[in-house]
Amino acid sequence: MRKTCIILFLSSALFCILAPSEARTQIVPDATLPTNSSVTLEGNTSTIAGGTLTGSNLFHSFRQFSIPTGSAVYFKNAPDIHNILIRITGSSISSIDGLIRANGTANLFLINPNGIIFGPNASLNIGGSFVGSTASSIKFADGISFDAKLSGAEPLLTVSVPVGLGFGNNPGSIRVSGDGQGRRTTTDIIDTKNALRVQPNQTLALVGGEIVLEGGTLKTAGGRIELGSVDGSSLVSLKPTQKGWSLGYEGVQNFRDIHLVRAAVVDASGIGGGDIQVQGRNLTLLGGGQIEASTLGAGTGGTLSINVSDSVKLVGIPGTNEFLNTGIVAEVYEEATGVGGNVNIETGRLLVRDDAVISAGTYGIGNAGSITIKARSDVEVAAQSRFAPGSSITTIADFGSIGTGGNLKIETRRLTLRDGGALSVDTFGQGAGGNLTVKASEGVELIGESLTGNSPSRITARSGGPGKGGNLLIETEQLTVQDHATVNVGSKRSIGQDLPTVVKVPSTKSGDAGTLQINSKKVSLLHKGTITAATASGEGGDIFLNAQDLRLLDSSLITATAGNRGNGGNITINTDTLAVLSNSGITANAFEGRGGNIKINTAGVFVSPDSKITASSERGIDGTVEINAPEPNFTRAAVVVKGENIPKFGGLCGKYSDAAPGEFFIIGSGGIPPSPFDPLYSYIGWHDPNESKIPASQEESQPVQPEDNYIEAQGWVWNPDGTLKLVNEPTPETTGYTPQATPTCNQVGQQEQKERAY
């Protein structure tokens, strides 16, 4: 017993002597290479020498590799080394919260299958690229593999270049923590030292299992950043490029998740914007997390590419400035002359919520890049909390900018914008706005506005400055615009439905509106929904609308109206059925310019008395309204081109009428003008002037025969021969519409006063 205690005491003493050195350095070579690494500790700096040199590749192998806070590791390599390759063969995670430094322009590869953690003080001072991975091996062009899982045999090393990363069954995660202060606020190339950063035009790659950035910051000035989250038994390829390395995921069957939270930042902005590639299963940006690849100078922007199999989710902080909020951004900064980079997102589902943004705008001289989104399932842009003014996907050309705005294209199954969510290619500068294309195989829905009421859900290609607005194309099975939402290619200060004819605008001329084209099976505008190509002072845009069923209900509007001296735009509608009901309208009006032209090709038109189709000018030349529909055209009286008013039938609102609403049925053609091709008819019988007049004394009162009891039509159906028949029962075409109450005589008088004022 006494002997055992002595042995234990000596062992403990020996551990106490050796442990402090390992605790400070936490870097332990494993002696598995032909020439092993050596570690020398001086103060808080560990100098690593030795290793096995093969050509321009330097190999190191460690059982443990961690750098405590305030410590540094210096790889003492020759300047002509191209690649430093480090593997961790033990079972512990690498925790790095200090500095990694190397000589020359060598690239540094670090693999640890157990996991890697970068603390808030982690930093890099290397001349080349950095690849941190939880792969189990590095693959080379000649077939050699540098494995972290030892097989017992002495490894074969190579002079070839690395071509891939091989992953085991359960790759560890990679975490980067920080203070959340890495957001770019200046145009300085090196804007903060508080980041895990590589030199300009180099690659910073993190590839492993789950990737989590919690307030952490990754930076390279105009270089390349790679984030890849893969499942087990995967192979990720490596390809040398001018900016370091490009990673490929053709050998990956399944992916894992990537999270950017607590204002984490991934930033490749530079003189020319850098490249960023994100590859995983789900990408989540929360609490101010941001991915940015902006152009700061004269260089050409790169590509910000996100390929995520399941979903991309951006959730902002309501009420926060967009520059500090959650976002995916590729801007052209002020004074920058280079072209902005492009944003490409491919995923199953995209959600942008609570003031989060996806943007490729320009604030400078250079042109903005484009945004392309492909979502197999759906895209939703919303202010879910209802306290945010709205999230957006935009390629805006902002105030003071000279460059043109970029294009925005979305392909998905269903697109939903709610509570102030927006898609826009607006321009407020000198450059023209980009074009916006939406292709949704099932439907597009725009619903509501922000809680403040000043930010409707919208799809816009507007001009708020001298630049011309872009064009807008929507192709979908069903388009619904309701509750103040809008589709707009007019100006930022465009004339609205409830504004007076005389509109005062700032002296700066707004640009001409672009073209708006909608191809859809069914288009519904409900409760002040609008489709507009109106401008405050420029030329009204043109609207082309092709649909089987078009409905405007509850004060909804389609307009290409122009204010001040601009000419009204043209509206062309091709539809099977058109219903304009409940104070809704189709207008191509103007103030001093020429009214636009409205052409409607349809099989049936239904316009309520309180709705209108107009193409007039207050002071200029009126436009035209042309409706091509099968005769009889029972809606002609509801079509208005500026001129004499049609006399009103006054029997229901006369001196002796009460306040209750009356009813008026048009049984015949009434006052509707006949077609010039119709035969002339007279419904007055032949009267012989020579016929003797019956004496008054012989006149007899004839009883009035009771007429049929007519009722109001409740719906319509199509006959087999293609004609339209009104029926007294509701049909599927009308069940979605709830008519307003019939106005009283007082309400009729008030409405007439409003129409005269308009």
QUINORSUL-V956365 format. One record per residue. SS is DSSP state (hx for helix, st for strand, lp for the rest). D_LAST is the distance of its C-alpha to the last C-alpha in Angstrom with 2 decimals. Layout:
SS/D_LAST  SS/D_LAST
This chain:
lp/108.70  hx/109.46  hx/109.26  hx/105.85  hx/104.50  hx/105.79  hx/104.11  hx/100.78  hx/101.10  hx/101.81  hx/98.87  hx/96.53  hx/97.86  hx/97.36  hx/93.74  hx/93.15  hx/94.50  hx/92.37  hx/89.16  hx/87.89  hx/87.83  hx/85.90  hx/83.55  hx/82.63  hx/82.19  lp/81.26  st/82.02  st/84.97  st/86.19  lp/87.44  lp/90.23  lp/89.20  lp/88.93  lp/91.73  lp/91.03  lp/89.56  st/87.16  st/88.41  st/86.57  st/87.57  st/86.08  st/85.91  lp/84.11  lp/80.75  st/80.78  st/82.23  st/83.39  st/83.64  st/86.08  st/87.91  lp/86.30  st/87.08  st/86.10  st/85.65  lp/84.47  lp/81.35  st/80.62  st/81.85  st/82.22  st/82.40  st/83.01  st/82.77  st/83.42  st/80.99  st/78.37  lp/76.34  st/75.51  lp/75.25  lp/72.92  lp/74.03  lp/76.35  st/76.35  st/77.80  st/78.96  st/79.83  lp/82.55  lp/82.06  lp/83.03  lp/80.28  lp/80.56  lp/79.65  lp/76.52  st/76.09  st/77.27  st/77.33  st/77.81  st/78.42  st/78.93  lp/81.54  lp/81.78  lp/79.83  lp/77.85  lp/74.26  st/73.82  st/72.22  st/71.26  lp/70.18  lp/71.78  st/72.07  st/73.14  st/74.46  st/76.08  lp/77.40  lp/76.01  lp/73.15  lp/74.36  st/72.02  st/72.67  st/72.60  st/73.09  st/73.47  lp/74.20  lp/73.68  lp/73.73  lp/70.59  st/69.48  st/67.88  st/66.53  lp/66.34  lp/64.09  lp/66.81  lp/67.45  st/67.26  st/68.46  st/70.24  lp/71.04  lp/70.57  lp/69.49  lp/67.40  st/67.78  st/67.78  st/68.18  st/68.69  lp/70.20  lp/71.58  lp/75.23  st/76.11  st/75.25  st/75.76  st/77.08  lp/76.99  lp/80.68  lp/80.33  lp/81.72  st/80.06  st/80.26  st/80.21  lp/79.67  lp/81.52  lp/85.17  lp/87.40  lp/90.70  lp/91.38  lp/90.97  lp/87.53  lp/87.24  lp/85.20  lp/83.67  lp/82.60  lp/79.58  lp/75.96  st/74.12  st/72.04  st/70.99  st/70.92  st/72.55  lp/71.64  lp/73.85  lp/73.08  lp/71.20  lp/69.94  lp/69.36  lp/66.09  st/65.01  st/63.45  st/62.13  st/61.50  lp/60.17  lp/58.30  lp/54.80  lp/54.44  lp/54.41  lp/50.70  lp/50.20  lp/48.68  lp/50.04  lp/50.61  lp/54.38  lp/56.21  lp/58.39  lp/56.01  lp/58.21  lp/61.86  lp/61.18  lp/60.85  st/62.86  st/62.53  lp/64.16  lp/64.39  lp/61.62  lp/61.43  lp/63.55  st/62.92  st/62.71  st/63.09  st/63.42  st/64.33  st/65.66  lp/64.91  lp/62.08  st/60.49  st/59.21  st/57.85  st/57.61  st/56.34  lp/58.37  st/57.46  st/58.41  st/58.01  lp/58.90  lp/57.51  lp/56.37  lp/58.89  st/58.57  st/58.24  st/59.23  st/58.74  st/60.32  st/60.99  st/63.37  lp/65.48  lp/69.23  lp/71.19  lp/68.60  st/69.13  st/66.73  st/67.41  st/67.66  st/66.96  st/67.56  st/64.66  lp/64.05  lp/62.40  st/65.20  st/64.92  st/62.51  st/62.95  st/62.68  st/62.39  st/63.52  st/66.55  lp/64.59  lp/64.11  lp/62.52  st/60.66  lp/60.22  lp/57.53  st/56.28  st/54.78  st/53.28  st/52.89  lp/52.88  lp/51.20  lp/53.63  st/52.98  st/53.91  st/53.25  lp/54.32  lp/52.24  st/54.03  lp/53.91  lp/52.82  lp/51.51  lp/54.25  st/54.45  st/54.14  st/55.12  st/54.77  st/56.47  st/56.88  st/55.97  st/53.34  st/51.78  st/50.42  st/48.88  st/48.49  lp/48.09  lp/47.15  lp/49.32  st/48.41  st/49.49  st/48.80  lp/49.81  lp/47.92  st/48.64  lp/49.81  lp/51.11  lp/51.68  lp/52.94  lp/51.31  lp/49.96  lp/51.75  st/50.72  st/49.87  st/50.90  st/50.77  st/52.51  st/52.66  st/53.73  st/52.03  st/49.20  st/47.59  st/46.20  st/44.50  st/43.83  lp/42.64  lp/42.80  lp/39.41  lp/38.11  lp/40.51  lp/39.63  hx/39.29  hx/42.21  hx/44.43  lp/43.26  lp/44.48  st/43.81  st/44.98  st/44.30  lp/45.06  lp/43.33  st/43.86  lp/44.52  lp/43.65  lp/45.94  lp/47.01  lp/47.19  lp/48.37  lp/46.44  lp/45.43  lp/47.13  st/45.89  st/45.47  st/46.73  st/46.70  st/48.37  st/48.77  st/48.49  st/45.68  st/43.51  st/42.01  st/40.12  st/39.38  lp/38.68  lp/37.56  lp/40.10  st/39.25  st/40.43  st/39.67  lp/40.71  lp/38.57  st/39.46  lp/39.46  lp/41.68  lp/42.57  lp/43.70  lp/41.62  lp/40.86  lp/42.73  lp/41.42  st/41.31  st/42.60  st/42.77  st/44.61  st/44.76  st/46.56  st/45.08  st/41.78  st/39.74  st/37.97  st/36.03  st/35.23  lp/35.40  lp/37.83  lp/38.36  lp/34.62  lp/35.31  lp/34.89  lp/31.69  lp/32.70  lp/35.25  st/34.67  st/36.25  st/35.17  lp/36.25  lp/34.08  st/34.59  lp/34.08  lp/33.21  lp/35.89  lp/37.25  lp/38.17  lp/39.20  lp/37.16  lp/36.11  lp/38.16  lp/37.48  st/37.08  st/38.42  st/38.86  st/40.90  st/41.41  st/41.53  st/38.63  st/36.10  st/34.47  st/32.10  st/31.50  lp/30.63  lp/29.31  lp/31.71  st/30.77  st/31.90  st/30.82  lp/31.82  lp/29.47  st/30.32  lp/29.73  lp/32.56  lp/33.62  lp/34.77  lp/32.86  lp/32.10  lp/34.27  lp/33.61  st/33.17  st/34.80  st/34.96  st/37.36  st/37.78  st/39.97  st/38.84  st/35.42  st/32.78  st/31.11  st/28.47  st/28.20  lp/26.64  st/26.48  lp/28.84  lp/29.68  lp/27.94  lp/24.62  lp/24.14  lp/25.87  st/24.73  lp/27.20  st/26.43  st/27.78  st/26.58  lp/27.53  lp/25.20  st/25.63  lp/25.24  lp/27.44  lp/28.62  lp/30.17  lp/28.70  lp/27.64  lp/30.01  lp/29.75  st/29.46  st/31.38  st/31.62  st/34.26  st/34.92  st/35.79  st/32.85  st/29.75  st/28.00  st/25.06  st/24.22  lp/23.44  lp/21.08  lp/23.38  st/22.23  st/23.66  st/22.43  lp/23.60  lp/20.87  st/21.25  lp/22.10  lp/19.05  lp/16.73  lp/12.97  lp/12.56  lp/10.58  lp/9.60  lp/9.08  lp/6.54  lp/6.40  lp/9.55  lp/12.19  lp/15.70  lp/18.53  lp/22.32  lp/24.07  lp/25.72  lp/24.27  lp/23.57  lp/25.40  lp/24.20  lp/23.45  lp/26.25  st/26.60  st/26.04  st/28.29  st/28.85  st/31.79  st/32.18  st/33.45  st/30.79  st/27.41  st/25.69  st/22.46  st/22.59  lp/20.80  lp/18.10  lp/20.28  st/18.85  st/20.26  st/18.69  lp/19.74  lp/16.86  st/17.81  lp/16.74  lp/18.65  lp/20.92  lp/20.85  lp/19.09  lp/21.83  st/22.99  st/23.11  st/26.03  st/26.26  st/29.40  st/29.96  st/31.70  st/29.23  st/25.56  st/23.60  st/20.17  st/20.23  lp/18.70  lp/15.28  lp/16.80  st/15.40  st/16.97  st/15.23  lp/16.60  lp/13.63  st/14.86  lp/13.86  lp/15.35  lp/17.89  lp/18.35  lp/18.14  lp/16.46  lp/19.18  lp/20.67  st/20.79  st/23.96  st/24.66  st/28.09  st/28.56  st/30.61  st/28.01  st/24.25  st/22.56  st/18.81  lp/18.69  lp/17.34  lp/13.59  lp/14.43  st/13.27  st/14.71  st/12.67  lp/14.17  lp/11.44  st/12.24  lp/11.44  lp/14.77  lp/16.71  lp/17.16  lp/15.08  lp/17.32  st/19.30  st/19.33  st/22.72  st/23.69  st/27.35  st/28.04  st/30.33  st/27.83  st/24.06  st/22.68  st/18.97  lp/18.13  lp/15.98  lp/13.41  lp/13.29  st/12.22  st/13.77  st/11.86  lp/13.33  lp/11.37  st/11.46  lp/9.56  lp/13.10  lp/15.51  lp/16.89  lp/15.13  lp/16.81  st/18.54  st/18.57  st/22.17  st/23.38  st/27.15  lp/28.30  lp/31.30  lp/31.02  lp/29.99  lp/26.38  lp/25.16  lp/21.68  hx/20.78  hx/18.62  hx/16.31  st/15.87  st/13.05  lp/13.56  lp/11.60  lp/13.71  lp/14.80  lp/13.64  lp/16.61  lp/18.30  lp/18.13  lp/21.51  lp/22.08  hx/25.59  hx/24.78  hx/22.73  lp/24.94  lp/27.15  lp/29.71  lp/27.77  lp/28.17  lp/25.73  lp/26.78  lp/24.62  lp/25.85  lp/26.39  lp/25.66  lp/27.63  lp/27.21  lp/30.90  lp/30.99  lp/28.82  lp/26.85  lp/24.40  lp/24.20  lp/25.62  lp/29.04  lp/30.07  lp/32.08  lp/34.98  lp/35.12  lp/37.93  lp/37.19  lp/38.01  lp/38.60  lp/38.76  lp/40.46  lp/44.25  lp/46.76  lp/47.74  lp/51.04  lp/50.75  lp/54.55  lp/54.46  lp/55.69  lp/53.36  lp/54.26  lp/55.28  hx/53.07  hx/56.03  hx/56.29  lp/52.68  lp/52.38  lp/49.47  lp/48.74  lp/47.61  lp/44.24  lp/44.77  lp/42.83  lp/40.25  lp/39.89  lp/38.08  lp/34.98  lp/33.36  lp/30.21  lp/30.66  lp/31.20  st/31.62  st/32.66  st/35.83  st/37.08  lp/39.91  lp/42.88  lp/41.94  lp/38.56  lp/36.47  st/34.04  st/34.91  st/32.88  st/35.15  lp/35.26  lp/36.28  lp/34.29  lp/35.03  lp/35.03  lp/31.77  lp/29.97  lp/32.04  lp/29.99  lp/26.78  lp/26.46  lp/23.93  lp/21.85  lp/22.96  lp/21.85  lp/19.41  lp/20.97  hx/20.00  hx/18.63  hx/16.47  hx/15.27  hx/14.34  hx/12.45  hx/10.51  hx/9.79  hx/8.60  hx/6.10  hx/5.02  hx/5.39  hx/3.79  lp/0.00
